[in-house]
Amino acid sequence: MAETQSLKNHTMFDPPFHFFLAPVGLILLILSIIDVVRNPSWMTGVHVLVILWLVVLVFKTRIYALKVQDRVIRLEERLRLQAVLPASLEPRIGDLSVDQLIGLRFASDAELPGLVEKTLGGNWDRKQIKAAVQNWRADNWRV
């Protein structure tokens, strides 16, 4: 049976990106730079440029996917907060930053109002919020 998600084990790796695309791209970039130093020519320079272009493309694609994920989390959490928070806290939903909403997504519905109050009162960041979560709400659909 799968282990329950918590602060200690919630990070997620994307094997194709973390274990293939990024390391192979960086290795190819290093090798092409070594090649251009050892054998300077237009062709080896073009190889460096092409590989650099591909490495930047891979990382920008990953960053774009993470940015879209953050926007979806922002929307989901604002909707969830509207449903869960008491009327006194509802007007303050807009005061929460995207970073804070991302941290709050792991909190259970029962502890969410208290965490929102603490977050707004202490201007907590994502790490502080996640560390304060007692009843972890797993998020297994991340990019």
C-alpha positions in Angstrom: 0.0 0.0 0.0 1.2 3.5 -0.8 2.7 5.6 2.0 0.5 8.5 3.2 1.7 11.8 1.8 3.4 14.2 4.3 5.8 17.1 4.5 8.7 14.6 4.4 7.6 12.7 1.3 5.4 15.1 -0.7 8.1 16.2 -3.3 7.5 14.6 -6.7 10.0 13.8 -9.4 9.1 13.6 -13.0 11.5 10.8 -14.1 11.7 11.7 -17.8 12.6 15.3 -16.9 14.7 14.9 -13.8 16.5 11.7 -14.8 16.8 11.9 -18.5 16.0 15.2 -20.3 17.8 17.6 -17.8 20.9 15.5 -17.1 21.4 14.3 -20.7 20.9 17.9 -22.0 23.4 19.3 -19.6 26.0 16.5 -20.4 25.5 17.2 -24.1 26.0 20.9 -23.5 29.2 20.3 -21.5 30.5 17.9 -24.2 29.8 20.3 -27.0 31.5 23.2 -25.1 34.6 20.9 -24.6 34.4 20.1 -28.4 34.3 23.8 -29.4 37.3 24.5 -27.2 39.3 21.6 -28.5 38.2 22.0 -32.2 37.1 25.5 -32.8 35.1 25.9 -36.0 31.8 27.2 -37.1 30.3 23.7 -37.0 31.2 23.0 -33.4 30.0 26.5 -32.5 26.6 25.7 -34.2 26.5 22.4 -32.2 26.9 24.4 -28.9 24.2 26.8 -30.0 21.8 24.0 -31.0 22.3 22.1 -27.8 22.0 25.3 -25.7 18.7 26.0 -27.5 17.4 22.5 -26.7 18.4 22.7 -23.1 16.7 26.1 -22.7 13.6 24.7 -24.5 13.4 21.7 -22.1 13.7 23.9 -19.0 11.3 26.6 -20.3 8.7 23.9 -21.1 9.0 22.6 -17.6 8.7 26.0 -16.1 5.6 26.8 -18.2 4.0 23.6 -17.0 4.7 24.4 -13.4 3.3 28.0 -13.9 0.1 26.6 -15.3 -0.1 24.2 -12.4 0.3 27.1 -10.0 -2.5 29.0 -11.7 -4.8 25.9 -11.5 -3.9 25.5 -7.8 -4.7 29.2 -7.2 -8.1 28.8 -8.8 -8.9 25.5 -7.0 -7.9 26.8 -3.6 -9.8 30.0 -3.9 -12.9 28.0 -4.8 -12.2 25.6 -1.9 -11.7 28.5 0.5 -15.0 30.0 -0.5 -16.7 26.8 0.4 -14.8 26.0 3.6 -14.0 29.3 5.3 -16.4 31.0 7.7 -18.0 34.2 6.5 -15.6 36.4 8.6 -12.6 35.1 6.7 -14.1 34.9 3.2 -13.3 38.5 2.3 -9.6 37.9 3.1 -9.2 35.2 0.4 -7.8 37.8 -2.0 -5.1 38.7 0.6 -3.5 35.3 0.2 -0.6 35.1 -2.2 -0.2 32.3 -4.8 2.7 30.9 -2.7 0.5 30.8 0.3 -2.4 29.1 -1.6 0.0 26.5 -2.9 1.0 25.7 0.7 -2.6 25.6 1.9 -3.6 23.0 -0.6 -2.2 20.3 1.6 -4.3 21.2 4.6 -7.5 19.3 5.4 -10.8 21.1 5.2 -11.1 20.9 9.0 -7.8 22.7 9.8 -7.9 25.1 6.8 -9.7 28.0 8.6 -7.2 28.1 11.4 -4.2 27.9 9.0 -5.6 30.7 6.9 -5.9 32.9 10.0 -2.3 32.0 11.1 -1.0 32.6 7.5 -2.7 36.0 7.2 -1.7 37.0 10.7 2.0 35.9 10.5 2.5 36.4 6.7 3.6 32.8 6.5 5.3 31.4 3.4 4.7 28.1 1.7 7.2 26.2 3.8 5.8 27.5 7.1 2.3 26.6 6.1 3.2 23.1 5.0 5.1 22.5 8.2 2.0 23.5 10.2 -0.3 21.1 8.4 -1.4 18.4 10.8 -3.8 16.4 8.6 -2.1 16.2 5.2 -4.4 16.3 2.1 -2.4 14.4 -0.6 -1.9 16.0 -4.0 -0.9 13.3 -6.4 -1.8 15.1 -9.6 1.1 17.5 -9.8 3.4 18.0 -12.8 
